Amino acid sequence: MSRILVILFSLFISLDLFAGAIPIPRGLAKTDREMILEALGFGSAAKLLSSPFPLGGYSGIELSLTSEFIPMADVATLASKTSARSDLNYLNFVIGKGLYHNLDVLVQFIPMPQDHAISGFGGQLRWGFYQTNFMPANLSLVLHGSSANFYNVLGTETSGVDLVASVNMIDFSLFFGLGQARSVGAFVGGAGGITDSGVAENSDVYSPHTVFGISIKMSDLFLALEVDRFVQSTYAGKVGLRF
């Protein structure tokens, strides 16, 4: 089992290393900027990607690495257009800690500017407020926020709240969530900028959020896969350690 995790971990790293730089189109009008923000702002939102069951009190800790994918095909067709169509792939390092009983905090950061494309950080506060007596299921409230910089021409701040329902078996968990998110973006203007006006512009968008995922437990190790849907879908996977 440990060999499988080593292979998956190597795959995450190799996917990131071979992801080429994907430029954002220039000359973005207001509607273009909002569509960019819907893709990159919501796409870089902090993701649950974990066993939804609380870490548990002062002793619970999670250390993990995620590989996240943002589809860029729609972005490439906006304004001046670009020839790039592949997904933007990057890594996130996550540290989780149980605070008290069913209250957890998870902090994430992108280890380094990867391929000079993206840097950022974020976090989540998760409260498991209800657990059924007749089956291994629970409900959690998740507050999340993140900040990201794309190619030094776009800065985003994304936040939201989700209600997450999960079924927790011995070796795996399934979870599904519904919520609402907001993303605010600052677009650089000027000679090296990407706005049609030539000056810095800000945009603000909202979107409902749905999430579906699975977490597979292997002793203290786990593998999680997740699909998030805002205006468009994003995909992510995680390998981690809970103890």
C-alpha positions as CSV (number, residue, x, y, z in Angstrom):
1,M,0.0,0.0,0.0
2,S,2.9,2.4,0.8
3,R,4.2,1.8,-2.7
4,I,0.9,2.9,-4.2
5,L,1.1,6.2,-2.2
6,V,4.7,6.8,-3.3
7,I,3.6,6.3,-7.0
8,L,0.7,8.7,-6.5
9,F,2.9,11.2,-4.8
10,S,5.4,11.1,-7.6
11,L,2.5,11.5,-10.1
12,F,1.4,14.7,-8.4
13,I,4.9,16.1,-8.6
14,S,5.4,15.1,-12.3
15,L,2.1,16.5,-13.3
16,D,3.1,19.9,-11.9
17,L,6.6,19.9,-13.3
18,F,5.3,19.3,-16.9
19,A,2.5,21.9,-16.7
20,G,3.5,24.7,-19.0
21,A,2.9,28.4,-18.4
22,I,-0.6,29.3,-19.6
23,P,-0.8,33.1,-20.3
24,I,-4.0,35.0,-19.5
25,P,-5.5,36.8,-22.6
26,R,-5.0,40.6,-22.7
27,G,-7.5,43.3,-23.5
28,L,-10.1,42.0,-21.1
29,A,-13.4,43.8,-21.0
30,K,-15.7,43.7,-18.0
31,T,-17.5,40.5,-18.9
32,D,-14.2,38.9,-19.9
33,R,-12.8,39.8,-16.5
34,E,-15.8,38.3,-14.7
35,M,-15.4,35.0,-16.7
36,I,-11.7,34.9,-15.9
37,L,-12.5,35.4,-12.2
38,E,-15.2,32.6,-12.4
39,A,-12.6,30.2,-13.7
40,L,-9.4,31.2,-11.8
41,G,-10.9,32.8,-8.6
42,F,-13.4,30.0,-7.9
43,G,-11.0,27.4,-9.3
44,S,-8.4,28.2,-6.7
45,A,-10.8,28.2,-3.8
46,A,-9.8,26.2,-0.7
47,K,-11.0,22.6,-1.1
48,L,-12.2,20.1,1.5
49,L,-10.3,17.1,0.0
50,S,-10.2,15.2,3.3
51,S,-12.1,12.8,5.4
52,P,-15.1,14.8,6.4
53,F,-15.1,13.2,9.9
54,P,-13.6,15.7,12.4
55,L,-9.9,15.4,13.3
56,G,-10.9,15.2,16.9
57,G,-9.8,17.4,19.7
58,Y,-6.3,18.6,20.5
59,S,-4.5,15.4,19.2
60,G,-5.8,15.3,15.7
61,I,-3.4,16.4,13.0
62,E,-3.4,16.2,9.2
63,L,-0.4,16.7,6.8
64,S,-1.2,16.4,3.1
65,L,-0.3,17.4,-0.4
66,T,-2.9,18.2,-3.1
67,S,-2.7,18.4,-6.9
68,E,-5.4,20.7,-8.3
69,F,-6.5,21.3,-11.9
70,I,-8.3,24.4,-13.3
71,P,-9.6,24.0,-16.9
72,M,-8.3,26.8,-19.1
73,A,-10.0,26.1,-22.4
74,D,-12.7,28.7,-22.0
75,V,-10.3,31.3,-20.6
76,A,-8.1,31.0,-23.7
77,T,-10.9,32.0,-26.0
78,L,-11.6,35.4,-24.3
79,A,-10.5,38.9,-25.6
80,S,-7.1,38.6,-27.4
81,K,-7.2,34.8,-27.1
82,T,-4.3,32.5,-26.4
83,S,-3.2,29.2,-28.0
84,A,-3.0,27.4,-24.6
85,R,-5.8,24.9,-23.9
86,S,-4.4,22.6,-21.3
87,D,-5.4,22.7,-17.6
88,L,-3.6,24.8,-15.1
89,N,-2.1,22.3,-12.5
90,Y,-0.5,23.2,-9.2
91,L,0.3,21.8,-5.8
92,N,-0.9,22.8,-2.4
93,F,0.5,21.8,1.0
94,V,-2.1,21.5,3.7
95,I,-1.8,21.4,7.5
96,G,-4.9,20.5,9.6
97,K,-5.4,20.5,13.3
98,G,-8.3,19.5,15.6
99,L,-9.0,22.5,17.9
100,Y,-11.7,21.2,20.2
101,H,-14.1,18.3,19.9
102,N,-15.6,18.6,16.4
103,L,-13.9,21.9,15.4
104,D,-11.0,21.7,12.9
105,V,-8.8,24.3,11.1
106,L,-7.0,23.6,7.9
107,V,-4.3,25.9,6.5
108,Q,-2.9,25.6,3.0
109,F,-0.2,27.3,0.9
110,I,1.4,26.8,-2.5
111,P,4.9,25.7,-1.6
112,M,6.6,28.0,-4.2
113,P,5.7,29.9,-7.3
114,Q,5.2,27.0,-9.7
115,D,6.3,27.6,-13.3
116,H,6.0,31.3,-12.4
117,A,2.2,30.8,-12.7
118,I,0.5,30.8,-9.3
119,S,1.2,31.5,-5.7
120,G,-1.2,31.7,-2.8
121,F,-2.5,30.5,0.5
122,G,-5.8,29.8,2.3
123,G,-7.7,28.1,5.0
124,Q,-10.8,26.4,6.3
125,L,-12.7,26.2,9.5
126,R,-14.8,23.0,9.8
127,W,-17.5,22.3,12.4
128,G,-19.0,18.9,12.6
129,F,-22.3,19.8,14.3
130,Y,-24.4,16.7,13.9
131,Q,-23.9,12.9,13.8
132,T,-26.7,10.4,13.3
133,N,-27.3,7.5,15.7
134,F,-28.7,5.1,13.2
135,M,-25.9,5.2,10.5
136,P,-22.3,6.5,10.3
137,A,-23.2,9.9,8.8
138,N,-22.6,13.4,9.9
139,L,-23.2,17.1,8.9
140,S,-20.5,19.7,8.8
141,L,-20.4,23.5,8.3
142,V,-17.2,24.6,6.4
143,L,-16.1,28.2,6.1
144,H,-13.3,28.7,3.6
145,G,-11.1,31.5,2.2
146,S,-8.1,31.8,-0.1
147,S,-5.9,34.3,-1.9
148,A,-4.0,33.6,-5.1
149,N,-1.8,35.4,-7.6
150,F,-1.8,34.4,-11.3
151,Y,1.2,35.3,-13.5
152,N,1.6,38.6,-11.5
153,V,-1.3,40.1,-13.5
154,L,-4.3,38.9,-11.5
155,G,-4.8,38.7,-7.8
156,T,-7.9,36.9,-6.4
157,E,-9.6,36.6,-3.0
158,T,-12.2,33.9,-2.7
159,S,-14.4,33.0,0.3
160,G,-17.5,30.9,0.9
161,V,-19.5,28.6,3.2
162,D,-20.7,25.0,2.6
163,L,-22.9,22.6,4.3
164,V,-21.4,19.1,3.9
165,A,-23.0,15.7,4.4
166,S,-20.9,12.6,4.6
167,V,-21.1,8.9,5.1
168,N,-18.1,7.4,6.9
169,M,-17.2,3.8,6.6
170,I,-14.2,2.0,8.1
171,D,-12.0,2.4,5.1
172,F,-13.6,5.2,3.1
173,S,-15.9,8.2,3.2
174,L,-18.2,9.8,0.7
175,F,-19.2,13.5,1.0
176,F,-21.4,15.9,-0.8
177,G,-21.8,19.6,-0.1
178,L,-23.8,22.7,-1.2
179,G,-22.9,26.3,-0.6
180,Q,-22.2,29.8,-1.8
181,A,-19.0,31.5,-2.8
182,R,-17.7,35.0,-3.7
183,S,-14.5,35.9,-5.6
184,V,-12.9,39.4,-5.9
185,G,-10.2,40.0,-8.5
186,A,-7.7,42.8,-9.0
187,F,-6.5,43.0,-12.7
188,V,-3.3,44.7,-13.5
189,G,-3.4,47.5,-16.1
190,G,-0.7,49.5,-17.9
191,A,1.8,48.3,-20.5
192,G,2.1,44.8,-19.1
193,G,-1.5,44.6,-17.9
194,I,-4.5,42.6,-19.2
195,T,-7.4,45.1,-19.1
196,D,-8.9,46.8,-22.1
197,S,-9.0,50.2,-20.3
198,G,-5.2,50.2,-19.7
199,V,-5.7,50.8,-16.0
200,A,-6.1,48.5,-13.0
201,E,-9.6,47.1,-12.7
202,N,-11.5,45.2,-10.0
203,S,-14.3,42.6,-10.5
204,D,-16.6,40.8,-8.1
205,V,-18.5,37.6,-8.8
206,Y,-20.8,35.2,-6.9
207,S,-21.7,31.6,-7.5
208,P,-23.4,28.6,-5.9
209,H,-21.0,25.8,-5.1
210,T,-21.5,22.0,-5.1
211,V,-18.8,19.5,-4.2
212,F,-18.6,15.7,-4.3
213,G,-15.7,13.6,-3.1
214,I,-14.3,10.4,-1.7
215,S,-11.7,9.7,0.9
216,I,-10.0,6.3,1.1
217,K,-8.2,5.4,4.4
218,M,-5.1,3.2,4.6
219,S,-4.1,3.1,8.2
220,D,-2.9,6.6,9.0
221,L,-2.6,7.5,5.3
222,F,-5.4,8.5,3.1
223,L,-6.2,9.4,-0.6
224,A,-8.9,11.9,-1.4
225,L,-10.5,12.8,-4.8
226,E,-12.9,15.7,-5.3
227,V,-14.9,17.5,-8.0
228,D,-16.0,21.1,-7.3
229,R,-18.6,22.9,-9.4
230,F,-18.9,26.7,-9.4
231,V,-19.6,28.2,-12.8
232,Q,-17.3,25.4,-14.2
233,S,-16.0,22.2,-12.7
234,T,-12.5,21.8,-11.2
235,Y,-10.8,18.6,-10.1
236,A,-8.3,17.8,-7.3
237,G,-6.6,14.9,-5.5
238,K,-4.8,14.6,-2.2
239,V,-2.4,12.2,-0.5
240,G,-2.1,12.8,3.2
241,L,-1.4,11.6,6.8
242,R,-3.8,11.8,9.7
243,F,-2.8,11.0,13.2
